Amino acid sequence: MKLKLTSIGNSVGAVIPKEALAAMNVEKGDTLFLVKTPDGYRITPYDPEFEVQMKAARKIMKKRRSALKELAK
């Protein structure tokens, strides 16, 4: 899909087709993230910092499984 750049006041914005918004499950007012990848940039609704935090949480949950199971009682 192509994105069209347009002027918004003193800034530049991109027009994202409805089909792309529906595929990403986002709508007007939601936040998208521009992530640098080895191939260029990617626009995503997922926060890359949150993924880093979730990886750390999964590691802790795996390591401390018994303690967390006891705390859940």
DSSP file (Angstrom, degrees, kcal/mol; ACC not computed):
  #  RESIDUE AA STRUCTURE BP1 BP2  ACC     N-H-->O    O-->H-N    N-H-->O    O-->H-N    TCO  KAPPA ALPHA  PHI   PSI    X-CA   Y-CA   Z-CA
    1    1 A M              0   0    0      0, 0.0     2,-0.4     0, 0.0    15,-0.0   0.000 360.0 360.0 360.0 149.3    0.0    0.0    0.0
    2    2 A K        -     0   0    0      2,-0.0     2,-0.4    14,-0.0     0, 0.0  -0.792 360.0-149.2-100.5 144.3    1.1    3.5   -0.6
    3    3 A L        -     0   0    0     -2,-0.4     2,-0.5    13,-0.1    13,-0.2  -0.934  11.3-142.9-109.9 136.5    0.9    6.3    2.0
    4    4 A K  E     -A   15   0A   0     11,-1.1    11,-2.7    -2,-0.4     2,-0.4  -0.861  10.4-141.6-100.9 130.1    0.3    9.8    0.8
    5    5 A L  E     +A   14   0A   0     -2,-0.5     2,-0.3     9,-0.2     9,-0.2  -0.729  27.1 173.9 -89.4 138.0    2.2   12.6    2.7
    6    6 A T  E     -A   13   0A   0      7,-2.9     7,-3.2    -2,-0.4     2,-0.3  -0.960  34.8 -97.5-142.0 157.3    0.2   15.8    3.3
    7    7 A S  E     -A   12   0A   0     -2,-0.3     2,-0.4     5,-0.2     5,-0.2  -0.583  30.3-178.2 -77.8 135.4    0.7   19.1    5.1
    8    8 A I  E >   -A   11   0A   0      3,-2.5     3,-2.1    -2,-0.3     2,-0.3  -0.854  65.8 -60.1-131.6  95.5   -0.9   19.4    8.5
    9    9 A G  T 3  S-     0   0    0     -2,-0.4    -1,-0.1     1,-0.3     0, 0.0  -0.521 118.5 -20.1  63.8-125.9   -0.2   22.9    9.8
   10   10 A N  T 3  S+     0   0    0     -2,-0.3    -1,-0.3    -3,-0.1     2,-0.2   0.331 131.3  72.8 -92.5   6.3    3.6   23.3    9.9
   11   11 A S  E <  S-A    8   0A   0     -3,-2.1    -3,-2.5     0, 0.0     2,-0.4  -0.523  77.4-120.6-112.5 178.7    4.1   19.5    9.9
   12   12 A V  E     -A    7   0A   0     -5,-0.2     2,-0.3    -2,-0.2    -5,-0.2  -0.984  28.3-173.9-122.5 134.6    3.7   16.6    7.5
   13   13 A G  E     -A    6   0A   0     -7,-3.2    -7,-2.9    -2,-0.4     2,-0.4  -0.844  19.7-125.0-124.6 162.7    1.4   13.7    8.1
   14   14 A A  E     -A    5   0A   0     -2,-0.3     2,-0.6    -9,-0.2    -9,-0.2  -0.885  14.4-137.6-108.8 139.3    0.7   10.4    6.3
   15   15 A V  E     -A    4   0A   0    -11,-2.7   -11,-1.1    -2,-0.4    -2,-0.0  -0.866  20.9-159.7 -94.8 119.4   -2.7    9.4    5.1
   16   16 A I        -     0   0    0     -2,-0.6   -13,-0.1   -13,-0.2     5,-0.1  -0.880  20.7-115.9-104.6 127.0   -3.2    5.7    5.9
   17   17 A P    >>  -     0   0    0      0, 0.0     4,-2.0     0, 0.0     3,-0.6  -0.220  21.5-118.0 -60.9 149.3   -5.9    3.8    3.9
   18   18 A K  H 3> S+     0   0    0      1,-0.2     4,-2.6     2,-0.2     5,-0.2   0.844 113.9  58.8 -55.6 -37.0   -8.9    2.4    5.8
   19   19 A E  H 3> S+     0   0    0      1,-0.2     4,-2.1     2,-0.2    -1,-0.2   0.889 106.3  47.3 -62.2 -39.9   -7.9   -1.2    4.9
   20   20 A A  H <> S+     0   0    0     -3,-0.6     4,-1.9     2,-0.2    -1,-0.2   0.901 111.7  50.2 -68.8 -41.0   -4.5   -0.8    6.6
   21   21 A L  H  X>S+     0   0    0     -4,-2.0     5,-2.3     1,-0.2     4,-0.6   0.910 111.5  48.7 -63.0 -42.0   -6.1    0.7    9.7
   22   22 A A  H ><5S+     0   0    0     -4,-2.6     3,-0.6     1,-0.2    -1,-0.2   0.898 109.7  51.9 -64.8 -40.7   -8.6   -2.2    9.9
   23   23 A A  H 3<5S+     0   0    0     -4,-2.1    -1,-0.2     1,-0.2    -2,-0.2   0.843 113.7  43.8 -65.3 -33.4   -5.8   -4.7    9.4
   24   24 A M  H 3<5S-     0   0    0     -4,-1.9    -1,-0.2    -5,-0.1    -2,-0.2   0.514 109.5-127.2 -87.3  -5.7   -3.8   -3.1   12.3
   25   25 A N  T <<5 +     0   0    0     -3,-0.6     2,-0.3    -4,-0.6    -3,-0.2   0.910  65.9 126.6  59.3  45.7   -7.0   -2.8   14.4
   26   26 A V      < -     0   0    0     -5,-2.3     2,-0.3    -6,-0.1    -1,-0.2  -0.860  36.2-172.9-126.9 163.2   -6.5    0.9   15.0
   27   27 A E    >   -     0   0    0     -2,-0.3     3,-2.4    -3,-0.1    -9,-0.0  -0.874  45.7 -47.8-145.2 178.1   -8.6    3.9   14.5
   28   28 A K  T 3  S+     0   0    0     -2,-0.3     3,-0.1     1,-0.3    -1,-0.0  -0.239 124.4  25.9 -53.1 131.3   -8.4    7.7   14.7
   29   29 A G  T 3  S+     0   0    0      1,-0.4    -1,-0.3    -3,-0.0     2,-0.0   0.137  93.1 119.3  99.2 -18.5   -6.8    8.8   18.0
   30   30 A D    <   -     0   0    0     -3,-2.4     2,-0.4     1,-0.1    -1,-0.4  -0.330  64.8-114.4 -74.4 163.2   -4.8    5.6   18.5
   31   31 A T        -     0   0    0     14,-0.1     2,-0.3    -3,-0.1    -1,-0.1  -0.846  25.9-167.0-102.7 134.1   -1.0    5.6   18.6
   32   32 A L        -     0   0    0     -2,-0.4     2,-0.4    -6,-0.0    11,-0.0  -0.862  13.2-138.6-112.9 153.9    1.2    4.0   16.0
   33   33 A F  E     -B   44   0B   0     11,-3.6    11,-2.5    -2,-0.3     2,-0.7  -0.932   1.7-146.1-116.6 136.2    5.0    3.4   16.4
   34   34 A L  E     -B   43   0B   0     -2,-0.4     2,-0.5     9,-0.2     9,-0.2  -0.902  25.3-169.8 -99.8 112.0    7.6    3.9   13.7
   35   35 A V  E     -B   42   0B   0      7,-3.2     7,-2.4    -2,-0.7     2,-0.4  -0.892  19.0-131.7-112.5 129.6   10.3    1.3   14.4
   36   36 A K  E     +B   41   0B   0     -2,-0.5     5,-0.3     5,-0.2    -2,-0.0  -0.648  32.0 177.4 -78.6 130.4   13.7    1.1   12.7
   37   37 A T  E >   -B   40   0B   0      3,-3.4     3,-1.4    -2,-0.4     0, 0.0  -0.784  47.0 -99.4-124.1 169.2   14.5   -2.3   11.2
   38   38 A P  T 3  S+     0   0    0      0, 0.0     3,-0.1     0, 0.0    -2,-0.0   0.787 125.4  48.7 -59.9 -25.3   17.5   -3.6    9.2
   39   39 A D  T 3  S-     0   0    0      1,-0.1     2,-0.4     0, 0.0    -3,-0.0   0.480 128.3 -85.4 -93.2  -3.2   15.3   -3.2    6.1
   40   40 A G  E <  S-B   37   0B   0     -3,-1.4    -3,-3.4     2,-0.0     2,-0.3  -0.974  75.8 -21.8 140.9-125.6   14.2    0.3    6.8
   41   41 A Y  E     -B   36   0B   0     -2,-0.4     2,-0.4    -5,-0.3    -5,-0.2  -0.910  46.0-158.6-126.2 153.7   11.2    1.4    8.9
   42   42 A R  E     -B   35   0B   0     -7,-2.4    -7,-3.2    -2,-0.3     2,-0.5  -0.995  11.0-144.3-131.5 136.5    8.0   -0.4   10.1
   43   43 A I  E     +B   34   0B   0     -2,-0.4    -9,-0.2    -9,-0.2    -2,-0.0  -0.900  34.1 162.8 -99.9 125.3    4.7    1.2   11.2
   44   44 A T  E     -B   33   0B   0    -11,-2.5   -11,-3.6    -2,-0.5    -2,-0.0  -0.984  46.8-139.1-143.4 149.9    3.1   -0.8   14.0
   45   45 A P  S    S+     0   0    0      0, 0.0     2,-0.4     0, 0.0   -14,-0.1   0.512  81.4  94.6 -83.4  -3.2    0.5   -0.4   16.7
   46   46 A Y  S    S-     0   0    0    -13,-0.1    -2,-0.1     1,-0.0   -13,-0.1  -0.763  77.8-128.0 -96.7 131.6    2.6   -2.4   19.1
   47   47 A D     >  -     0   0    0     -2,-0.4     4,-1.4     1,-0.2     3,-0.4  -0.643  11.2-154.3 -76.8 116.6    5.0   -0.6   21.5
   48   48 A P  H  > S+     0   0    0      0, 0.0     4,-1.6     0, 0.0    -1,-0.2   0.823  94.5  57.3 -63.4 -30.5    8.5   -2.1   21.1
   49   49 A E  H  > S+     0   0    0      1,-0.2     4,-2.0     2,-0.2     5,-0.1   0.869 102.6  54.6 -66.4 -36.1    9.4   -1.0   24.7
   50   50 A F  H  > S+     0   0    0     -3,-0.4     4,-2.5     1,-0.2    -1,-0.2   0.888 104.7  54.0 -64.0 -38.7    6.4   -3.0   26.0
   51   51 A E  H  X S+     0   0    0     -4,-1.4     4,-2.1     2,-0.2    -1,-0.2   0.893 106.6  51.4 -63.2 -39.4    7.8   -6.1   24.2
   52   52 A V  H  X S+     0   0    0     -4,-1.6     4,-1.8     1,-0.2    -1,-0.2   0.917 111.4  47.9 -62.1 -43.0   11.1   -5.6   25.9
   53   53 A Q  H  X S+     0   0    0     -4,-2.0     4,-2.3     1,-0.2    -2,-0.2   0.884 110.1  52.0 -65.1 -38.8    9.3   -5.4   29.3
   54   54 A M  H  X S+     0   0    0     -4,-2.5     4,-2.7     2,-0.2    -1,-0.2   0.869 106.1  53.9 -67.6 -36.2    7.3   -8.5   28.5
   55   55 A K  H  X S+     0   0    0     -4,-2.1     4,-1.9     2,-0.2    -1,-0.2   0.919 110.8  46.8 -62.1 -42.5   10.4  -10.5   27.6
   56   56 A A  H  X S+     0   0    0     -4,-1.8     4,-2.2     2,-0.2    -2,-0.2   0.908 112.2  50.3 -64.9 -41.7   11.8   -9.6   31.0
   57   57 A A  H  X S+     0   0    0     -4,-2.3     4,-2.9     1,-0.2    -2,-0.2   0.905 109.2  51.1 -63.9 -41.7    8.5  -10.5   32.7
   58   58 A R  H  X S+     0   0    0     -4,-2.7     4,-2.2     1,-0.2    -1,-0.2   0.894 109.3  51.3 -62.3 -39.4    8.4  -13.9   31.0
   59   59 A K  H  X S+     0   0    0     -4,-1.9     4,-2.2     2,-0.2    -1,-0.2   0.921 113.0  44.7 -63.3 -44.5   11.9  -14.7   32.1
   60   60 A I  H  X S+     0   0    0     -4,-2.2     4,-2.9     2,-0.2    -2,-0.2   0.913 112.1  52.3 -65.8 -43.2   11.1  -13.8   35.7
   61   61 A M  H  < S+     0   0    0     -4,-2.9    -1,-0.2     1,-0.2    -2,-0.2   0.866 111.9  46.7 -62.7 -35.8    7.8  -15.8   35.6
   62   62 A K  H >< S+     0   0    0     -4,-2.2     3,-0.8    -5,-0.2    -1,-0.2   0.914 116.3  43.8 -70.5 -42.6    9.7  -18.8   34.3
   63   63 A K  H 3< S+     0   0    0     -4,-2.2     3,-0.2     1,-0.2    -2,-0.2   0.868 123.2  35.7 -71.0 -37.5   12.4  -18.6   36.9
   64   64 A R  T 3X S+     0   0    0     -4,-2.9     4,-2.5     1,-0.2     5,-0.3  -0.112  75.6 131.6-109.5  33.5   10.1  -17.8   39.8
   65   65 A R  H <> S+     0   0    0     -3,-0.8     4,-2.2     1,-0.2    -1,-0.2   0.891  72.7  48.5 -54.3 -46.7    7.2  -20.1   38.8
   66   66 A S  H  > S+     0   0    0     -3,-0.2     4,-2.1     2,-0.2    -1,-0.2   0.918 111.8  48.3 -63.8 -45.0    6.8  -21.7   42.2
   67   67 A A  H  > S+     0   0    0      1,-0.2     4,-2.2     2,-0.2    -1,-0.2   0.914 112.9  48.3 -63.2 -42.5    6.8  -18.5   44.1
   68   68 A L  H  X S+     0   0    0     -4,-2.5     4,-1.5     1,-0.2    -1,-0.2   0.866 108.7  54.2 -67.0 -35.0    4.2  -16.9   41.8
   69   69 A K  H  < S+     0   0    0     -4,-2.2     4,-0.5    -5,-0.3    -1,-0.2   0.905 109.8  47.6 -64.4 -41.1    2.0  -20.0   42.1
   70   70 A E  H >< S+     0   0    0     -4,-2.1     3,-1.1     1,-0.2    -2,-0.2   0.900 110.3  51.6 -65.4 -41.5    2.1  -19.7   45.9
   71   71 A L  H 3< S+     0   0    0     -4,-2.2    -1,-0.2     1,-0.2    -2,-0.2   0.794 102.2  61.5 -66.6 -27.4    1.3  -15.9   45.7
   72   72 A A  T 3<        0   0    0     -4,-1.5    -1,-0.2     1,-0.2    -2,-0.2   0.659 360.0 360.0 -73.9 -15.4   -1.7  -16.6   43.4
   73   73 A K    <         0   0    0     -3,-1.1    -1,-0.2    -4,-0.5    -2,-0.1   0.491 360.0 360.0 -71.1 360.0   -3.4  -18.7   46.1
